[in-house]
Amino acid sequence: PCPQSLEEKAAAAKKYNMTLSEYEPYPDNGEGYGDYPKLPDRSQHERDPWYKWDHPDLRRNWGEPVT
């Protein structure tokens, strides 16, 4: 379900390891995204190659939401 109240948004932000200011869910328009966060459209190759990633070949960290 899409979060409606501030408490539900805070719980969803915590679930996805995000701050409340970073967290924005998809609009509840019947497509079924639920509380999944709306993330920026960026390629993995646009990310910093010199950062100490948990998975350097994918440029991702453990527990990070999938875009």
BELBELLIN-V504449 format. One record per backbone hydrogen bond with DSSP energy under -1.0 kcal/mol. NH is the residue of the N-H (numbers start at 0). CO is the residue of the C=O. If there is no record, write none. Layout:
nh=NH co=CO
nh=NH co=CO
This chain:
nh=8 co=4
nh=9 co=5
nh=10 co=6
nh=11 co=7
nh=12 co=8
nh=13 co=9
nh=14 co=10
nh=15 co=11
nh=16 co=13
nh=17 co=12
nh=22 co=18
nh=25 co=35
nh=28 co=26
nh=35 co=32
nh=37 co=23
nh=41 co=39
nh=45 co=42
nh=46 co=43
nh=52 co=50
nh=54 co=59
nh=57 co=54
nh=58 co=54
nh=59 co=54
nh=63 co=60
